[in-house]
Amino acid sequence: MRIDPKYFNKFILIAAVFGAVIIVFFTIHNKQSREQAFKHQLAQADSLRYRKLKQVFSDDSTRIQKYSQSYVVLDFWGSQSGPSRSSHQQLAKLKKQYPDKLTIIAATVRDPMNAVTKYQDKNNYPFIYVDGFKLVRELEVPGIPTQIIFKPGGKIMQTILGYKDSTVYDKLKQELQ
């Protein structure tokens, strides 16, 4: 079958638009599938709160369960991520407002330890820094920043994928008050 030359450009344009629509659809579908799989896996991973998390600035490790009397935010982040840096500013404000009710465990996933040290020296955030590289792979975290918020007692209250503005922490703020 031959295409008449006067219709060739229209045919190519329609094929390109159709191809772009298919690519966008499957990209969005894939992202949603990854996010759903992550949330499902978290629901199955009750043992996460008992898992040892290697601290960055010491030879010790910690566990989410250790802070079972407070709300705990397990934050997967990277220092080169603008949304991660913005979310840290908001989390630090919350921690200063509710020092006894909130614990922030910042799990670095992409940074070498010297970069984490520089980041902490510069910002002095009241977080517990842990190495999250292995954990982010095991949980198949779909992107950074991602936060898992635990209620006192260790039950997962909320997961936050990405960061747009401080309103993502509205539910946590209500709980802390």
MARBALUM-38543 format. One record per residue (C-alpha): residue number from 1; residue in one letter; chain; z, x, y. Coordinates in steps of 0.2 Angstrom, whole numbers. Layout:
// residues N
n_res_chain_Z_X_Y
NUM_a_A_Z_X_Y
...
***
This chain:
// residues 177
n_res_chain_Z_X_Y
1_m_A_0_0_0
2_r_A_-5_7_17
3_i_A_3_2_33
4_d_A_-9_-1_48
5_p_A_-6_13_60
6_k_A_-3_1_74
7_y_A_13_-6_65
8_f_A_19_11_59
9_n_A_31_15_73
10_k_A_38_-3_72
11_f_A_40_0_53
12_i_A_49_17_55
13_l_A_61_10_69
14_i_A_66_-5_58
15_a_A_69_7_43
16_a_A_79_18_54
17_v_A_90_4_61
18_f_A_92_-3_43
19_g_A_97_14_36
20_a_A_110_17_51
21_v_A_118_0_47
22_i_A_120_4_29
23_i_A_128_21_33
24_v_A_140_13_45
25_f_A_145_-1_33
26_f_A_148_11_19
27_t_A_158_23_30
28_i_A_169_9_36
29_h_A_171_3_19
30_n_A_175_20_12
31_k_A_189_23_25
32_q_A_197_6_22
33_s_A_197_9_3
34_r_A_205_26_6
35_e_A_218_18_17
36_q_A_222_4_5
37_a_A_223_17_-10
38_f_A_235_27_0
39_k_A_246_12_4
40_h_A_245_6_-14
41_q_A_250_24_-20
42_l_A_265_24_-8
43_a_A_271_7_-15
44_q_A_271_15_-32
45_a_A_279_32_-26
46_d_A_297_26_-25
47_s_A_302_44_-30
48_l_A_296_51_-13
49_r_A_313_49_-5
50_y_A_320_61_-19
51_r_A_307_74_-17
52_k_A_312_91_-11
53_l_A_303_96_5
54_k_A_302_114_9
55_q_A_309_117_27
56_v_A_298_128_38
57_f_A_311_137_48
58_s_A_323_141_34
59_d_A_324_144_15
60_d_A_331_127_12
61_s_A_323_111_7
62_t_A_328_93_11
63_r_A_325_76_5
64_i_A_322_59_13
65_q_A_337_52_3
66_k_A_348_64_12
67_y_A_346_54_28
68_s_A_349_37_20
69_q_A_360_31_33
70_s_A_347_32_46
71_y_A_328_27_49
72_v_A_317_41_43
73_v_A_300_45_49
74_l_A_290_56_38
75_d_A_276_62_49
76_f_A_260_71_43
77_w_A_253_81_57
78_g_A_243_96_63
79_s_A_246_105_80
80_q_A_227_105_84
81_s_A_227_86_83
82_g_A_228_77_100
83_p_A_234_61_92
84_s_A_248_71_83
85_r_A_254_79_98
86_s_A_254_63_108
87_s_A_264_54_94
88_h_A_276_68_94
89_q_A_280_65_112
90_q_A_284_47_108
91_l_A_294_51_92
92_a_A_304_64_102
93_k_A_309_51_115
94_l_A_314_39_102
95_k_A_325_52_93
96_k_A_333_56_110
97_q_A_337_38_113
98_y_A_344_35_95
99_p_A_350_52_89
100_d_A_361_45_76
101_k_A_350_31_70
102_l_A_333_41_68
103_t_A_328_57_59
104_i_A_310_64_61
105_i_A_303_75_47
106_a_A_287_83_53
107_a_A_277_88_38
108_t_A_264_101_44
109_v_A_248_100_34
110_r_A_235_111_42
111_d_A_244_124_52
112_p_A_249_142_46
113_m_A_268_144_49
114_n_A_266_155_64
115_a_A_257_141_73
116_v_A_271_129_68
117_t_A_284_141_75
118_k_A_274_143_92
119_y_A_272_124_93
120_q_A_291_121_90
121_d_A_295_135_103
122_k_A_284_127_116
123_n_A_290_109_113
124_n_A_308_111_106
125_y_A_306_94_97
126_p_A_322_88_88
127_f_A_312_87_71
128_i_A_315_94_54
129_y_A_299_104_50
130_v_A_293_104_32
131_d_A_278_111_23
132_g_A_268_95_19
133_f_A_252_104_12
134_k_A_254_99_-6
135_l_A_262_82_-3
136_v_A_247_77_8
137_r_A_235_81_-6
138_e_A_246_72_-19
139_l_A_248_56_-9
140_e_A_230_57_-3
141_v_A_234_54_15
142_p_A_219_48_23
143_g_A_221_57_39
144_i_A_232_64_52
145_p_A_243_59_60
146_t_A_250_47_47
147_q_A_268_42_47
148_i_A_279_34_33
149_i_A_294_25_40
150_f_A_309_22_29
151_k_A_323_10_32
152_p_A_341_16_30
153_g_A_343_16_11
154_g_A_326_23_8
155_k_A_314_8_7
156_i_A_298_10_15
157_m_A_297_-1_31
158_q_A_280_4_38
159_t_A_265_16_37
160_i_A_256_20_52
161_l_A_238_28_50
162_g_A_232_37_66
163_y_A_239_35_83
164_k_A_232_26_98
165_d_A_247_23_110
166_s_A_266_21_109
167_t_A_264_3_104
168_v_A_262_9_86
169_y_A_281_12_86
170_d_A_286_-6_93
171_k_A_292_-12_76
172_l_A_303_4_74
173_k_A_310_2_91
174_q_A_315_-16_88
175_e_A_324_-10_72
176_l_A_333_4_81
177_q_A_340_-8_94
***
